Amino acid sequence: MLRELAAWPSHNRFLQTVAIIVAAIAQIVTARLTVWLHVGQGVETRSLLATHPLVPLGPAFAIWGLIYAWMLVSAVWQALPDQRFNRALEGAGWNLAGIGAINALWQIWVPLNGFDWVSSLLVAIALVIGVGGLMRLRGDDLLSRADRLMVFAPLALVTGWLSIACVVNFTSELVAGGYDFNPVNAEVSAGFLVALIAFGGIMAYLSESLAYSAAVVWGLAWVALANLYRDHEPAMVTIALAGVAVIAVACLWSLTHHHEVEPMHMRRG
């Protein structure tokens, strides 16, 4: 019995290691796969056809390059022998693998099928997985600097961007589907933007993560620029910039008022 328990972490970590590496590579390969294969419509084209005031300007999506690179470096790092019994990976390693796998699937699905309920569901599931991982790791003072840099930070960055992507994907689905409740109407987009800011502010406070907050601020800033130069909706500009301030304050407050959280080995479930 004791021998089986001792062997379990090693076997589990091997599977986890493979899953994280495969997912990290898969999301990079699939980013342009449908373009290379000349099938479907590129995500950029799909976004253009479903554009509305909540869609950030194109340069905003360059953050995916940083996310992919960081998650790939993290995947290589977590495969090192010293990380066999890593505390942070025990808490959120499968979350990183799950997000990478869903990203890869989304990048194939949307070019082939457009923004639909499946694409919205995929992003929502990835966001839930990311939030779950952050909540497990947040405030754990026993994590090393390397753990925070290689596990917590990339997870926080992608989860922050998924917070933006989840709302934008859903509103793009509404536009693409021609629903009456259409975010092309600035008032409708403004409502979703306020909801996004509220969620982002809560998460910025709870996660105690500069990386999470930076991703949300990045997205909101490009929403503001989109409405300044593309959609010409001053109300959206004002709300988005107010959101930047809200996220910044929530992040600063969380980092200067540390939450008391039980270490992972003392938590139930």
N, C-alpha and C positions, 0 to 999 in steps of 0.2 A: 504493500500500500504506500509506504513512504517513498519507495523507489519510483512508483508511478507518479506521485505528486512532484518529485524532484525532476522527473523527465518532462512533465507537462509544459512548463514554461519554455523549455528549449524547443519543443516541437511547435508550440503555439507561436513563438517568436519567429521560427523559420518560415511558417506559412505567412505570418504578418509581414515579414521582410520581403518576401517574394511579391505579395499583394501590393505593398506600397511602391516597390520599384516598377512593377508592371503598370500600375495605375498612373504613376508619374510620367512614364514614357508614353503611355497610350494617349493621355490628354494632349501631349505635344504633337504626336503623329496625326491625330484626328482633327487637329485645329485647321488643317488645310487639305485633309484627305479627299473630301468630296470635290474640291476644286481641282486637285491633281487628276482625279478620276473622271472629271467632266460630267458629274451627275448632280442633279438638283440645282438649287440656287444658293449662292454663297450667303453666309450669315449677314454680311454687309448689305447685300441686295435685299434680303428679307427685311432687315431693319429699315432700310430706306423706304420700302413699300409700306411699312407700318409706322413711319415716323410720326411723332407727336411731341408735345412740349416736355414730356418727362424723359425722353430719350437723350442721354448726354451726347455732346459733340464727339465725332469720331476718335480724336486723340485720347479720349478717356479710356478706351478699350485697350490702350497700350499697357495698362496695368497687368493684363494677362501675361505679358512677357515676364514681368517680375515674379508673378505668382508661379508660373511654370518653372522658372529658373530656381526659385527658392525651394519649391517642393521637390525638384529633382536633386538639388544639393542635399536636402533633408533626407531623401530616399537613399542616397549613397552613404550618408553619415550613419543612418540608423542600421545599415547592414554591417557596420564594423563590429568585430567580435566583442569589444568593450560594451556595446549596447545590448547585449543579450538579455539582461534583466533590467533594462532601462525603465525607470519609474514613469516618465512622461509618456513613453510609447505604450506602456501597459494601460495608461489612462485614455490615450487618444490616438494611438497608432492606427487602429482600424477606422477611425474617423477620417484620417488623412487618406487612407486607401479608398474608402467609400466615396469621398468627394471627388478624387481623381477619376474613379471609374464612371461616376455620373457625369462629370464634365465631358469625358470622352464620348459617352452615349449621346449627350445633348448635342454635341458638335456634329454628330452624324444625323441625328433625328431632324433637327431644325432645317438644314439645307434640303432634306428630302421631303419634309412634311410641313414646314413653316411653323409659325408660332401658334400652337394649339394647346389643348388642355394637358396633353402629355408633356409637352415642353415645360409648361408651368409647373406641373407636378414634379418633374425631375429637379428643377431648380429649388422648389420648396423642400423636397426631401434632402437635397444637399445642404440647404441652409439649416434644417433641423439637426442634421448630423454634425455640422460645424458648431452650432450653438451648444449641442450636447457635449462635445469635446471640450469646448472652452469652459463650460460650467464645471466640468470635472477637474480641470487643471488650474482654474483661477485661484489666486490667493494661496496656492500651495507653496509654502516657504521652503519646502525640502527639495524643490526642483533646482537643479544646477543652472548656471548661466548658459551652458551648452544646451540643456533641455529647453530653456526658454527661447533660445535663438533658433534651434533646429526643429522644434516641435510646436511649441506654443505660438511663436510669432508667425510662421507660415500658415498655421491653422487659423489664427486670428485674421491675417490679411485676406485670405480667400473667403472667410466667413463674412468679413466686412463688405467685400465686393459682392458676395452673393446676396447680402441684404439689399443692395441696390438692384442687382440683376433680377431678384425674385419679383420685385414690384414692376420693373420695366418689362420683364417677360410677360407678366399677366396683363398689363395695360396694352402691350403690343398685340397680345392675343385678342383683346377686345376690339382693337382697331382692325386687325386682319380679318376678324370674323364679322365685321360690320354691325356690331351690336348698337342698340340705341344709346346705351350708357357708354358713350364714346370718349375716350381720353383725348381725342383731337380737340375737343372742347376744353379750353384752358381751365375752366372751373372744375371739371372732372379731374383733370391731371393735378390740379392744386390740392384736391382732397386726398388723392393718393400720395402726393408729396408730403403733406402734413403727417399722414400715417407713417410714412417711411421715416421721417425725422423723429417722430415719437419712438418708434421701435429702435432706431439707431441710437438715440440718446439713452434709452434704457440699457441697451447692450453695451454702449461705451462705458457706462457707469459700472455695470455688473462684471464685465470682462476684465476691467483694469488693464486694458491693452491699448498701447499706442498704435500698434499695427492695425487693429480693428478700426479704431477711430480714424486713422489716416486714410484707409480705404474708403470709408463712408464720406469723409470730407472731400476726398478726391472726386468721387462721383457727384456729390452735390455741387461742387465748384463747376464741373463741366455741364451740369444741368443749367446752372445759372448762365454760363456762357452761351449755351444753346439757345436760351430764351432771349439773350441779349442780341445775338447776331443772326440767328436762324429763324426763330419763331416770333420774335419781337413781342414777348409777353412780359411786361414789366412786373406784374404781380408775381409771376413764377420766379423771376430773378430775385425779388425781395424775399420770398419765402425760402428759396434755396440758400441764399446768403445768411438768412436768420438761422437756418438749419446748420450751417457750418459753425456758427457761433454756439449753438446749443450743443453740438457734438463736442466741440473743443472744451467748453466749460464742464460738461459731464466727464470727459476724459481726464481733465486736469483735477477735478474734484476726486475722482476715483483713485488717481495715482497718489494724491496727497492725503487721502483718508482711507487707509488700507482696510479692507474688510476682513473680519475674523472668520476664517473658513477652516473646517476640520481637514486635516491631511487625508489623502485618499484611503489610506489603510484603515482609518477610523470611521469612514463613512459606510453607511448601510447601502446595500444594493450595488 
